[in-house]
């Protein structure tokens, strides 16, 4: 049973939700943002590096897998949004109410996934191609520090991240339009369509399950990245998230992020009508700004890689193949396209690095504050957020300065971890959205079927990777 909010929220036991009215739904145009942030952060390693690299090795026969990955991610992401829309609480907090260990596991997985600064390092490598040289490691360290400073001084951190990712997405879509006009031939489009349909379910020769699991983890969002949709839609004031204060910088702002309690809205006809509108608009926002943009980006970048790189035997297991691609673009169209390609890649990868630091900062600070430091006056959620962000920056810099700076290796480690953690929390999400939500709004029907498919999808590739590795021992 929920309790009416007649006393301060802090007086309500964590497992006893406060009853408040579900706010009136926003216009759809004002809801645009969380999907853009998700795609802006995700539209980097996979779309620019891993999927094009797979295409250069094996052709267009894996486009079906990218489409399948985005479809299951859309289903997963909307279940993440469902819980926070209905309760104002993040899904990680929901998992942790059963057992704090789930939150610990997810935070450690996120730290492992994102402490390897593969996105920032790859961006720095491409930056050296753009300017004609430079020390990749020291450039990356400087970029990480600059990102930390920007996040530290942002009054409303979500707004800063949203604006950066919106600019990145707009620039990327502009580049894709240029590629479609000047580079990708009609024949390549036809081969892509044919391979996607006729090659469905097939894996091209020479593609390992480790590379596949990595590419799946890097298609769209992946891993802990998806979970932070809870935090982003809450800061965007979706549904019951409007009752939770936003994450504000302790340096430049006053408002403190909170939300140690769940909220519930009355299950009456007016409230359920508002819920239906919220849910429909949230799905529309995420489909067009996340799923569709990811699909267009992966498809065109793979077609570009096929047009320029497929069949070459001089490609290495690092981002140097992007340099080759850039030179081929210059020869085919002009130097201006090579420079545009490199510039877009740099912006894309560095913006992703910023978003990923925000991801782990939000997940860890939310978990630590509500489970271990709820009464601390020193360790507010905002201060915890900055502490985690700067710890990630320091650890990432140490890794690079210690000599482990091969970008594609870092990305494969990170994205394989993303696929495994996605499998874990997908299972937890099914339980959360069936057990913890009222009957009228809980997970059921084809959405439940979709979640079971998602679990089987990630489970198959994770098990296949483990078996493959064991066979090599």
VOPAGU-2260 file (C-alpha; in pm, 1 decimal, decimal comma):
REM VOPAGU-2260
SITE   aa  ch    i         X         Y         Z
SITE  UNK   A    0       0,0       0,0       0,0
SITE  UNK   A    1     122,9     347,9     -77,4
SITE  UNK   A    2     117,1     630,4     173,2
SITE  UNK   A    3     -21,3     977,9     111,7
SITE  UNK   A    4     245,1    1248,0     113,4
SITE  UNK   A    5     127,1    1422,6     433,0
SITE  UNK   A    6     474,7    1411,5     587,5
SITE  UNK   A    7     814,9    1490,3     442,2
SITE  UNK   A    8     936,3    1225,7     198,4
SITE  UNK   A    9    1234,5    1146,5     419,7
SITE  UNK   A   10     994,1    1020,4     686,3
SITE  UNK   A   11     848,0     757,7     455,1
SITE  UNK   A   12    1013,5     413,2     459,5
SITE  UNK   A   13    1202,5     341,4     134,8
SITE  UNK   A   14     974,4      48,6      45,6
SITE  UNK   A   15     654,6     248,4      98,9
SITE  UNK   A   16     584,0     469,9    -204,8
SITE  UNK   A   17     443,9     818,5    -161,8
SITE  UNK   A   18     116,4     877,1    -345,7
SITE  UNK   A   19     111,1    1187,1    -564,4
SITE  UNK   A   20     -71,2    1291,2    -876,0
SITE  UNK   A   21      75,4    1199,2   -1212,0
SITE  UNK   A   22     159,8    1531,5   -1382,1
SITE  UNK   A   23     -11,0    1632,7   -1702,8
SITE  UNK   A   24     180,6    1498,2   -2006,3
SITE  UNK   A   25     424,2    1731,3   -2178,1
SITE  UNK   A   26     378,4    1816,3   -2545,3
SITE  UNK   A   27     581,7    1570,6   -2752,5
SITE  UNK   A   28     820,0    1842,1   -2874,9
SITE  UNK   A   29     920,6    1919,3   -2513,2
SITE  UNK   A   30     985,4    1552,5   -2441,3
SITE  UNK   A   31    1256,6    1531,2   -2705,5
SITE  UNK   A   32    1593,2    1492,9   -2535,4
SITE  UNK   A   33    1660,5    1164,2   -2352,4
SITE  UNK   A   34    1656,3     963,1   -2674,1
SITE  UNK   A   35    1891,4    1214,3   -2835,7
SITE  UNK   A   36    2128,9    1191,6   -2539,2
SITE  UNK   A   37    2119,0     811,4   -2553,7
SITE  UNK   A   38    2187,9     802,5   -2926,5
SITE  UNK   A   39    2445,0    1081,7   -2902,3
SITE  UNK   A   40    2649,0     887,7   -2649,4
SITE  UNK   A   41    2593,8     554,6   -2821,3
SITE  UNK   A   42    2652,5     682,3   -3175,5
SITE  UNK   A   43    3029,9     654,3   -3162,6
SITE  UNK   A   44    3238,3     341,0   -3116,4
SITE  UNK   A   45    2988,8     107,1   -3278,3
SITE  UNK   A   46    2871,5     326,0   -3563,2
SITE  UNK   A   47    3209,6     479,6   -3648,0
SITE  UNK   A   48    3451,8     200,1   -3567,5
SITE  UNK   A   49    3329,0    -148,6   -3475,5
SITE  UNK   A   50    3044,5    -197,2   -3725,3
SITE  UNK   A   51    3237,4     -42,1   -4016,5
SITE  UNK   A   52    3539,0    -255,7   -3920,7
SITE  UNK   A   53    3323,7    -570,6   -3927,0
SITE  UNK   A   54    3185,7    -462,6   -4264,1
SITE  UNK   A   55    3536,3    -408,6   -4399,3
SITE  UNK   A   56    3624,5    -762,2   -4290,3
SITE  UNK   A   57    3308,4    -954,1   -4374,7
SITE  UNK   A   58    3092,9    -738,4   -4598,6
SITE  UNK   A   59    2733,3    -633,8   -4545,1
SITE  UNK   A   60    2615,0    -970,0   -4414,6
SITE  UNK   A   61    2583,4    -846,5   -4055,4
SITE  UNK   A   62    2343,5    -556,6   -4109,5
SITE  UNK   A   63    2062,0    -788,9   -3999,6
SITE  UNK   A   64    2233,6    -824,5   -3662,3
SITE  UNK   A   65    2253,0    -446,7   -3616,1
SITE  UNK   A   66    1880,0    -417,2   -3690,2
SITE  UNK   A   67    1799,5    -700,9   -3447,9
SITE  UNK   A   68    2014,1    -541,6   -3176,7
SITE  UNK   A   69    1841,3    -205,0   -3210,4
SITE  UNK   A   70    1498,8    -371,7   -3198,2
SITE  UNK   A   71    1568,6    -552,8   -2870,9
SITE  UNK   A   72    1735,1    -241,5   -2727,1
SITE  UNK   A   73    1424,8     -37,4   -2800,6
SITE  UNK   A   74    1215,0    -286,0   -2602,1
SITE  UNK   A   75    1464,6    -288,4   -2313,0
SITE  UNK   A   76    1496,2      90,1   -2304,5
SITE  UNK   A   77    1122,7     143,3   -2288,7
SITE  UNK   A   78    1096,9     -91,5   -1990,0
SITE  UNK   A   79    1364,3     118,4   -1818,9
SITE  UNK   A   80    1156,4     427,4   -1894,0
SITE  UNK   A   81     832,9     255,6   -1783,5
SITE  UNK   A   82     953,7     204,8   -1427,0
SITE  UNK   A   83    1080,6     560,2   -1379,0
SITE  UNK   A   84     778,3     716,0   -1549,7
SITE  UNK   A   85     556,1     531,4   -1303,0
SITE  UNK   A   86     762,7     568,9    -985,6
SITE  UNK   A   87    1015,3     852,1   -1024,2
SITE  UNK   A   88    1280,6     606,1    -906,1
SITE  UNK   A   89    1570,2     477,0   -1114,2
SITE  UNK   A   90    1571,9     110,4   -1208,3
SITE  UNK   A   91    1906,1      57,6   -1032,6
SITE  UNK   A   92    1742,4     182,1    -711,3
SITE  UNK   A   93    1454,9     -55,3    -782,0
SITE  UNK   A   94    1691,5    -351,3    -817,0
SITE  UNK   A   95    1875,8    -247,6    -501,0
SITE  UNK   A   96    1559,3    -257,8    -290,6
SITE  UNK   A   97    1563,6    -635,4    -330,9
SITE  UNK   A   98    1935,4    -673,5    -271,3
SITE  UNK   A   99    2201,5    -403,8    -249,5
SITE  UNK   A  100    2438,2    -640,1    -424,2
SITE  UNK   A  101    2261,4    -578,2    -756,1
SITE  UNK   A  102    2349,0    -212,4    -734,0
SITE  UNK   A  103    2708,3    -295,6    -641,9
SITE  UNK   A  104    2740,5    -536,4    -933,9
SITE  UNK   A  105    2597,7    -281,6   -1180,2
SITE  UNK   A  106    2818,9       0,7   -1050,3
SITE  UNK   A  107    3130,2    -218,5   -1071,5
SITE  UNK   A  108    3029,4    -334,4   -1419,3
SITE  UNK   A  109    2981,9      27,0   -1525,0
SITE  UNK   A  110    3316,6     127,6   -1378,8
SITE  UNK   A  111    3486,9    -159,9   -1560,9
SITE  UNK   A  112    3300,8     -84,2   -1882,5
SITE  UNK   A  113    3383,7     286,6   -1891,3
SITE  UNK   A  114    3713,0     317,5   -1705,2
SITE  UNK   A  115    3881,5     204,9   -2027,8
SITE  UNK   A  116    3881,9     536,6   -2217,9
SITE  UNK   A  117    3849,3     373,7   -2558,5
SITE  UNK   A  118    3609,4     634,3   -2698,5
SITE  UNK   A  119    3824,2     930,7   -2596,5
SITE  UNK   A  120    4142,1     757,4   -2713,8
SITE  UNK   A  121    3990,3     673,5   -3050,9
SITE  UNK   A  122    3878,8    1035,2   -3089,1
SITE  UNK   A  123    4230,2    1151,7   -3010,8
SITE  UNK   A  124    4378,1     909,1   -3263,7
SITE  UNK   A  125    4151,2    1050,1   -3534,9
SITE  UNK   A  126    4237,3    1402,9   -3416,6
SITE  UNK   A  127    4603,6    1331,9   -3494,6
SITE  UNK   A  128    4497,2    1231,5   -3847,2
SITE  UNK   A  129    4307,2    1558,9   -3878,8
SITE  UNK   A  130    4589,1    1787,3   -3762,9
SITE  UNK   A  131    4879,2    1581,6   -3892,7
SITE  UNK   A  132    5029,0    1444,4   -3572,0
SITE  UNK   A  133    5040,8    1457,9   -3193,9
SITE  UNK   A  134    5067,9    1237,0   -2886,5
SITE  UNK   A  135    4741,9    1043,2   -2859,1
SITE  UNK   A  136    4782,5     961,6   -2491,0
SITE  UNK   A  137    4843,5    1317,2   -2373,1
SITE  UNK   A  138    4570,8    1454,6   -2598,9
SITE  UNK   A  139    4327,6    1205,2   -2443,8
SITE  UNK   A  140    4429,0    1295,5   -2088,7
SITE  UNK   A  141    4374,1    1663,3   -2169,8
SITE  UNK   A  142    4032,8    1590,2   -2323,2
SITE  UNK   A  143    3925,0    1387,8   -2018,3
SITE  UNK   A  144    4026,8    1670,1   -1784,2
SITE  UNK   A  145    3842,8    1926,2   -1999,6
SITE  UNK   A  146    3528,5    1710,5   -1989,4
SITE  UNK   A  147    3556,0    1684,1   -1612,0
SITE  UNK   A  148    3579,3    2060,6   -1578,1
SITE  UNK   A  149    3277,5    2113,9   -1805,2
SITE  UNK   A  150    3062,2    1869,8   -1607,8
SITE  UNK   A  151    3181,1    2020,8   -1278,7
SITE  UNK   A  152    3075,1    2375,9   -1364,9
SITE  UNK   A  153    2745,1    2289,4   -1538,3
SITE  UNK   A  154    2455,2    2418,3   -1330,8
SITE  UNK   A  155    2205,8    2159,8   -1457,6
SITE  UNK   A  156    2429,2    1877,6   -1573,5
SITE  UNK   A  157    2164,3    1705,8   -1787,2
SITE  UNK   A  158    2108,9    2022,0   -1992,5
SITE  UNK   A  159    2478,8    2046,0   -2073,6
SITE  UNK   A  160    2499,6    1681,9   -2178,8
SITE  UNK   A  161    2178,6    1714,1   -2382,5
SITE  UNK   A  162    2303,8    2020,5   -2571,4
SITE  UNK   A  163    2639,5    1862,9   -2651,1
SITE  UNK   A  164    2480,7    1541,7   -2777,0
SITE  UNK   A  165    2220,2    1729,0   -2984,0
SITE  UNK   A  166    2495,9    1921,6   -3162,9
SITE  UNK   A  167    2684,4    1597,2   -3222,9
SITE  UNK   A  168    2378,8    1418,2   -3364,0
SITE  UNK   A  169    2298,8    1710,6   -3594,6
SITE  UNK   A  170    2656,2    1720,3   -3729,9
SITE  UNK   A  171    2660,6    1342,8   -3778,9
SITE  UNK   A  172    2332,8    1344,4   -3971,9
SITE  UNK   A  173    2471,1    1623,2   -4191,9
SITE  UNK   A  174    2777,7    1411,3   -4269,0
SITE  UNK   A  175    2560,9    1108,2   -4348,6
SITE  UNK   A  176    2358,8    1317,5   -4595,0
SITE  UNK   A  177    2682,2    1424,2   -4765,8
SITE  UNK   A  178    2797,3    1061,5   -4787,2
SITE  UNK   A  179    2469,4     951,2   -4941,3
SITE  UNK   A  180    2494,9    1220,3   -5208,8
SITE  UNK   A  181    2864,6    1195,8   -5296,0
SITE  UNK   A  182    2988,8     845,6   -5208,4
SITE  UNK   A  183    2749,2     554,2   -5163,9
SITE  UNK   A  184    2640,6     408,8   -5497,1
SITE  UNK   A  185    2302,4     262,2   -5583,8
SITE  UNK   A  186    2470,3     -74,2   -5629,7
SITE  UNK   A  187    2594,6     -69,8   -5272,0
SITE  UNK   A  188    2245,6      14,0   -5146,9
SITE  UNK   A  189    2113,1    -283,2   -5340,7
SITE  UNK   A  190    2377,5    -518,3   -5202,0
SITE  UNK   A  191    2303,9    -397,4   -4849,4
SITE  UNK   A  192    1933,2    -470,5   -4887,1
SITE  UNK   A  193    2001,5    -809,1   -5044,0
SITE  UNK   A  194    2253,8    -917,2   -4780,6
SITE  UNK   A  195    2024,9    -806,3   -4498,1
SITE  UNK   A  196    1735,4   -1017,9   -4625,0
SITE  UNK   A  197    1913,3   -1320,4   -4772,5
SITE  UNK   A  198    2187,6   -1333,2   -4509,8
SITE  UNK   A  199    1957,8   -1308,1   -4207,6
SITE  UNK   A  200    2087,4   -1526,0   -3925,7
SITE  UNK   A  201    2421,1   -1595,9   -4091,8
SITE  UNK   A  202    2764,9   -1494,6   -3964,7
SITE  UNK   A  203    3029,8   -1411,0   -4228,9
SITE  UNK   A  204    3350,0   -1614,0   -4219,3
SITE  UNK   A  205    3631,4   -1466,1   -4012,9
SITE  UNK   A  206    3407,8   -1283,9   -3763,1
SITE  UNK   A  207    3461,3   -1411,2   -3406,1
SITE  UNK   A  208    3193,2   -1421,8   -3139,3
SITE  UNK   A  209    3404,0   -1183,5   -2931,1
SITE  UNK   A  210    3386,1    -924,5   -3208,9
SITE  UNK   A  211    3012,7    -992,9   -3248,8
SITE  UNK   A  212    2942,6    -947,8   -2877,7
SITE  UNK   A  213    3147,0    -628,8   -2885,2
SITE  UNK   A  214    2956,3    -493,3   -3186,1
SITE  UNK   A  215    2622,3    -580,5   -3023,4
SITE  UNK   A  216    2729,2    -393,8   -2709,8
SITE  UNK   A  217    2823,3     -91,5   -2921,7
SITE  UNK   A  218    2511,9     -77,9   -3141,1
SITE  UNK   A  219    2301,3     212,0   -3019,1
SITE  UNK   A  220    2343,4     212,0   -2643,8
SITE  UNK   A  221    2463,5     -81,3   -2436,7
SITE  UNK   A  222    2539,0    -191,5   -2084,5
SITE  UNK   A  223    2500,9      57,6   -1801,9
SITE  UNK   A  224    2447,5     329,8   -2064,5
SITE  UNK   A  225    2087,9     211,7   -2116,7
SITE  UNK   A  226    2008,9     217,2   -1745,6
SITE  UNK   A  227    2080,3     589,3   -1717,3
SITE  UNK   A  228    1770,2     658,6   -1926,9
SITE  UNK   A  229    1603,8     646,9   -1583,3
SITE  UNK   A  230    1811,2     941,4   -1465,0
SITE  UNK   A  231    1778,7    1136,8   -1787,4
SITE  UNK   A  232    1399,3    1111,7   -1816,4
SITE  UNK   A  233    1374,0    1204,7   -1449,2
SITE  UNK   A  234    1581,8    1517,6   -1506,7
SITE  UNK   A  235    1368,3    1588,8   -1814,8
SITE  UNK   A  236    1062,8    1578,3   -1581,5
SITE  UNK   A  237     891,4    1276,6   -1738,4
SITE  UNK   A  238     594,6    1143,0   -1540,8
SITE  UNK   A  239     653,3    1088,6   -1169,4
SITE  UNK   A  240    1014,3    1197,3   -1221,0
SITE  UNK   A  241     883,1    1554,8   -1199,4
SITE  UNK   A  242     859,6    1505,6    -821,4
SITE  UNK   A  243    1234,5    1438,9    -789,9
SITE  UNK   A  244    1484,2    1729,8    -784,5
SITE  UNK   A  245    1739,7    1732,0   -1065,3
SITE  UNK   A  246    2114,1    1672,0   -1039,9
SITE  UNK   A  247    2271,7    2015,9    -996,5
SITE  UNK   A  248    2641,6    2097,9    -975,3
SITE  UNK   A  249    2751,7    2161,3    -612,5
SITE  UNK   A  250    2984,7    2430,0    -748,7
SITE  UNK   A  251    2738,4    2645,1    -944,3
SITE  UNK   A  252    2391,4    2533,7    -829,2
SITE  UNK   A  253    2180,7    2498,8    -515,9
SITE  UNK   A  254    1923,6    2227,5    -582,4
SITE  UNK   A  255    2018,2    1880,1    -459,0
SITE  UNK   A  256    1922,5    1563,9    -644,4
SITE  UNK   A  257    1717,0    1332,7    -425,9
SITE  UNK   A  258    1453,1    1067,0    -463,0
SITE  UNK   A  259    1525,7     810,6    -194,0
SITE  UNK   A  260    1157,9     715,3    -202,2
SITE  UNK   A  261     932,6     579,1    -470,2
SITE  UNK   A  262     618,5     753,9    -584,1
SITE  UNK   A  263     289,3     609,5    -698,9
SITE  UNK   A  264      -9,5     771,8    -864,2
SITE  UNK   A  265    -376,2     684,0    -803,2
SITE  UNK   A  266    -500,8     407,1   -1030,0
SITE  UNK   A  267    -814,6     595,0   -1128,8
SITE  UNK   A  268    -948,2     670,3   -1474,8
SITE  UNK   A  269    -805,7    1025,6   -1513,7
SITE  UNK   A  270    -459,9     917,1   -1395,0
SITE  UNK   A  271    -452,9     612,6   -1622,4
SITE  UNK   A  272    -556,4     832,0   -1916,5
SITE  UNK   A  273    -263,2    1063,4   -1843,5
SITE  UNK   A  274     -37,4     757,6   -1811,3
SITE  UNK   A  275    -144,9     630,8   -2153,0
SITE  UNK   A  276     -50,3     965,2   -2307,3
SITE  UNK   A  277     286,8     975,8   -2128,8
SITE  UNK   A  278     364,0     619,5   -2236,7
SITE  UNK   A  279     264,2     673,0   -2599,4
SITE  UNK   A  280     467,6     992,7   -2632,6
SITE  UNK   A  281     770,5     841,2   -2458,8
SITE  UNK   A  282     764,8     553,9   -2708,9
SITE  UNK   A  283     737,7     792,6   -3003,6
SITE  UNK   A  284    1023,2    1009,4   -2874,2
SITE  UNK   A  285    1252,5     711,7   -2823,3
SITE  UNK   A  286    1170,2     540,5   -3150,3
SITE  UNK   A  287    1243,1     841,9   -3368,2
SITE  UNK   A  288    1532,1     997,1   -3176,5
SITE  UNK   A  289    1706,7     675,1   -3073,0
SITE  UNK   A  290    1613,2     364,3   -3272,5
SITE  UNK   A  291    1563,6     528,9   -3611,8
SITE  UNK   A  292    1870,1     754,8   -3587,6
SITE  UNK   A  293    2086,3     459,3   -3479,5
SITE  UNK   A  294    1956,7     247,9   -3766,8
SITE  UNK   A  295    2025,8     519,3   -4025,4
SITE  UNK   A  296    2373,4     586,0   -3885,0
SITE  UNK   A  297    2488,6     223,8   -3865,6
SITE  UNK   A  298    2348,2     146,4   -4210,3
SITE  UNK   A  299    2511,4     438,3   -4390,7
SITE  UNK   A  300    2845,1     404,8   -4209,3
SITE  UNK   A  301    2855,0      33,5   -4298,4
SITE  UNK   A  302    2767,2     109,6   -4660,9
SITE  UNK   A  303    3046,3     368,1   -4663,6
SITE  UNK   A  304    3295,6     115,9   -4523,7
SITE  UNK   A  305    3184,5    -141,3   -4781,4
SITE  UNK   A  306    3216,8     110,0   -5063,9
SITE  UNK   A  307    3567,3     214,8   -4961,9
SITE  UNK   A  308    3733,1     -64,0   -4760,3
SITE  UNK   A  309    3584,0    -405,4   -4831,9
SITE  UNK   A  310    3829,0    -646,4   -4991,4
SITE  UNK   A  311    4144,4    -466,8   -4877,3
SITE  UNK   A  312    4409,3    -675,6   -4701,4
SITE  UNK   A  313    4596,3    -390,0   -4533,1
SITE  UNK   A  314    4347,2    -316,1   -4254,4
SITE  UNK   A  315    4478,5    -335,9   -3899,2
SITE  UNK   A  316    4298,3    -406,9   -3576,0
SITE  UNK   A  317    4297,7     -39,8   -3475,3
SITE  UNK   A  318    4141,2     294,2   -3586,1
SITE  UNK   A  319    4410,8     338,4   -3851,5
SITE  UNK   A  320    4156,8     194,6   -4094,2
SITE  UNK   A  321    3970,1     524,4   -4048,2
SITE  UNK   A  322    4275,4     703,0   -4184,5
SITE  UNK   A  323    4270,2     476,7   -4490,1
SITE  UNK   A  324    3898,7     544,2   -4531,1
SITE  UNK   A  325    3960,4     917,5   -4509,3
SITE  UNK   A  326    4230,8     905,3   -4775,8
SITE  UNK   A  327    4000,2     708,7   -5005,0
SITE  UNK   A  328    3727,0     968,4   -4954,4
SITE  UNK   A  329    3973,7    1241,7   -5046,0
SITE  UNK   A  330    4073,9    1056,5   -5363,2
SITE  UNK   A  331    3713,4     989,1   -5464,0
SITE  UNK   A  332    3553,5    1324,1   -5378,4
SITE  UNK   A  333    3805,2    1573,7   -5242,6
SITE  UNK   A  334    4020,4    1659,8   -4944,4
SITE  UNK   A  335    3731,0    1852,8   -4791,0
SITE  UNK   A  336    3536,7    1529,6   -4737,8
SITE  UNK   A  337    3831,0    1362,5   -4565,8
SITE  UNK   A  338    3865,8    1657,5   -4328,5
SITE  UNK   A  339    3490,4    1658,5   -4263,2
SITE  UNK   A  340    3499,8    1284,0   -4192,9
SITE  UNK   A  341    3783,4    1318,9   -3943,7
SITE  UNK   A  342    3627,9    1624,2   -3775,4
SITE  UNK   A  343    3289,7    1452,9   -3733,1
SITE  UNK   A  344    3459,8    1141,0   -3595,9
SITE  UNK   A  345    3654,7    1346,3   -3339,6
SITE  UNK   A  346    3346,9    1535,6   -3220,6
SITE  UNK   A  347    3143,1    1215,3   -3209,2
SITE  UNK   A  348    3393,4    1014,0   -3006,8
SITE  UNK   A  349    3480,6    1291,7   -2762,2
SITE  UNK   A  350    3112,2    1375,4   -2706,1
SITE  UNK   A  351    3051,2    1006,5   -2637,9
SITE  UNK   A  352    3335,2    1006,4   -2385,1
SITE  UNK   A  353    3169,3    1297,9   -2205,9
SITE  UNK   A  354    2834,5    1119,3   -2198,8
SITE  UNK   A  355    2985,6     797,2   -2067,2
SITE  UNK   A  356    3150,5     978,0   -1777,3
SITE  UNK   A  357    2808,0    1123,4   -1700,0
SITE  UNK   A  358    2658,5     772,5   -1715,8
SITE  UNK   A  359    2879,4     611,1   -1453,3
SITE  UNK   A  360    2869,5     925,1   -1238,1
SITE  UNK   A  361    2489,3     916,0   -1225,3
SITE  UNK   A  362    2454,7     543,0   -1164,1
SITE  UNK   A  363    2715,7     527,4    -888,0
SITE  UNK   A  364    2614,8     848,9    -707,0
SITE  UNK   A  365    2245,7     758,0    -708,7
SITE  UNK   A  366    2321,6     412,1    -566,8
SITE  UNK   A  367    2573,4     523,7    -303,2
SITE  UNK   A  368    2363,5     815,4    -180,4
SITE  UNK   A  369    2043,5     620,7    -133,0
SITE  UNK   A  370    2195,8     302,9       9,7
SITE  UNK   A  371    2492,9     412,5     217,2
SITE  UNK   A  372    2506,9     791,5     257,4
SITE  UNK   A  373    2141,8     897,2     281,4
SITE  UNK   A  374    2197,2    1093,2     605,1
SITE  UNK   A  375    2534,6    1245,1     514,0
SITE  UNK   A  376    2543,4    1622,6     486,3
SITE  UNK   A  377    2887,4    1617,4     325,0
SITE  UNK   A  378    2835,2    1351,5      58,4
SITE  UNK   A  379    2537,8    1484,5    -130,8
SITE  UNK   A  380    2446,6    1316,0    -458,0
SITE  UNK   A  381    2599,1    1599,4    -659,0
SITE  UNK   A  382    2931,2    1573,4    -472,7
SITE  UNK   A  383    2932,3    1196,5    -512,4
SITE  UNK   A  384    2866,8    1242,9    -883,9
SITE  UNK   A  385    3169,6    1466,8    -929,9
SITE  UNK   A  386    3387,0    1239,1    -713,9
SITE  UNK   A  387    3299,2     939,6    -932,4
SITE  UNK   A  388    3351,2    1134,1   -1256,8
SITE  UNK   A  389    3694,8    1255,1   -1150,1
SITE  UNK   A  390    3790,7     909,2   -1019,6
SITE  UNK   A  391    3707,2     767,5   -1364,2
SITE  UNK   A  392    3915,4    1041,1   -1528,3
SITE  UNK   A  393    4214,7     968,8   -1304,1
SITE  UNK   A  394    4190,1     590,8   -1349,7
SITE  UNK   A  395    4149,0     623,5   -1725,6
SITE  UNK   A  396    4448,8     853,9   -1746,3
SITE  UNK   A  397    4659,7     613,4   -1539,1
SITE  UNK   A  398    4566,5     325,9   -1771,4
SITE  UNK   A  399    4672,1     526,9   -2074,8
SITE  UNK   A  400    4993,1     655,7   -1920,4
SITE  UNK   A  401    5079,2     298,8   -1814,9
SITE  UNK   A  402    5090,7     207,6   -2183,3
SITE  UNK   A  403    4755,0      38,0   -2247,9
SITE  UNK   A  404    4639,4     274,8   -2518,6
SITE  UNK   A  405    4532,6      60,0   -2817,2
SITE  UNK   A  406    4189,1     210,0   -2891,7
SITE  UNK   A  407    4016,5     -86,5   -3055,7
SITE  UNK   A  408    4135,0    -318,8   -2779,8
SITE  UNK   A  409    3990,8     -81,5   -2521,4
SITE  UNK   A  410    3662,2     -62,7   -2711,3
SITE  UNK   A  411    3628,3    -440,3   -2742,7
SITE  UNK   A  412    3681,1    -485,0   -2367,3
SITE  UNK   A  413    3425,0    -213,9   -2288,8
SITE  UNK   A  414    3160,0    -327,6   -2532,7
SITE  UNK   A  415    3185,9    -698,3   -2444,3
SITE  UNK   A  416    3127,5    -598,1   -2082,0
SITE  UNK   A  417    2828,5    -392,9   -2198,7
SITE  UNK   A  418    2661,7    -694,3   -2359,6
SITE  UNK   A  419    2706,3    -913,0   -2052,1
SITE  UNK   A  420    2566,1    -652,1   -1810,4
SITE  UNK   A  421    2272,2    -588,5   -2047,0
SITE  UNK   A  422    2183,1    -957,9   -2018,4
SITE  UNK   A  423    2188,3    -934,1   -1638,9
SITE  UNK   A  424    1968,1    -630,8   -1596,6
SITE  UNK   A  425    1723,6    -740,2   -1866,2
SITE  UNK   A  426    1636,2   -1034,7   -1642,0
SITE  UNK   A  427    1599,4    -803,4   -1342,3
SITE  UNK   A  428    1383,4    -561,2   -1543,3
SITE  UNK   A  429    1125,2    -829,3   -1617,0
SITE  UNK   A  430    1085,5    -901,1   -1248,8
SITE  UNK   A  431    1082,7    -531,1   -1155,4
SITE  UNK   A  432     814,1    -425,2   -1402,0
SITE  UNK   A  433     588,5    -718,7   -1323,5
SITE  UNK   A  434     625,7    -731,7    -947,1
SITE  UNK   A  435     663,4    -366,0    -852,1
SITE  UNK   A  436     410,1    -186,2   -1073,8
SITE  UNK   A  437      27,8    -181,0   -1054,0
SITE  UNK   A  438    -156,5    -426,2   -1278,2
SITE  UNK   A  439    -282,1    -163,9   -1523,3
SITE  UNK   A  440      66,2     -34,0   -1612,8
SITE  UNK   A  441     295,8    -331,5   -1557,7
SITE  UNK   A  442     493,6    -526,0   -1817,7
SITE  UNK   A  443     278,8    -775,2   -2006,4
SITE  UNK   A  444     170,6    -892,5   -2352,5
SITE  UNK   A  445     401,2    -848,0   -2649,5
SITE  UNK   A  446     634,7    -628,5   -2446,9
SITE  UNK   A  447     694,6    -918,4   -2208,5
SITE  UNK   A  448     756,2   -1143,0   -2508,1
SITE  UNK   A  449    1000,9    -887,9   -2644,4
SITE  UNK   A  450    1193,7    -882,6   -2316,7
SITE  UNK   A  451    1220,4   -1261,1   -2318,6
SITE  UNK   A  452    1352,9   -1244,5   -2675,5
SITE  UNK   A  453    1606,4    -980,5   -2563,5
SITE  UNK   A  454    1726,3   -1205,2   -2280,8
SITE  UNK   A  455    1766,0   -1496,0   -2521,5
SITE  UNK   A  456    1942,3   -1271,1   -2775,3
SITE  UNK   A  457    2210,2   -1140,2   -2539,7
SITE  UNK   A  458    2234,6   -1475,2   -2363,7
SITE  UNK   A  459    2308,8   -1663,8   -2685,0
SITE  UNK   A  460    2597,2   -1441,6   -2791,6
SITE  UNK   A  461    2741,9   -1421,4   -2438,8
SITE  UNK   A  462    2740,5   -1800,5   -2401,8
SITE  UNK   A  463    2880,0   -1844,5   -2752,9
SITE  UNK   A  464    3167,9   -1609,3   -2671,7
SITE  UNK   A  465    3250,2   -1795,1   -2347,4
SITE  UNK   A  466    3240,8   -2134,9   -2522,1
SITE  UNK   A  467    3462,7   -2003,2   -2799,5
SITE  UNK   A  468    3717,6   -1871,9   -2550,0
SITE  UNK   A  469    3716,7   -2198,8   -2352,2
SITE  UNK   A  470    3781,7   -2395,4   -2669,0
SITE  UNK   A  471    4098,3   -2194,0   -2722,9
SITE  UNK   A  472    4242,5   -2293,9   -2384,3
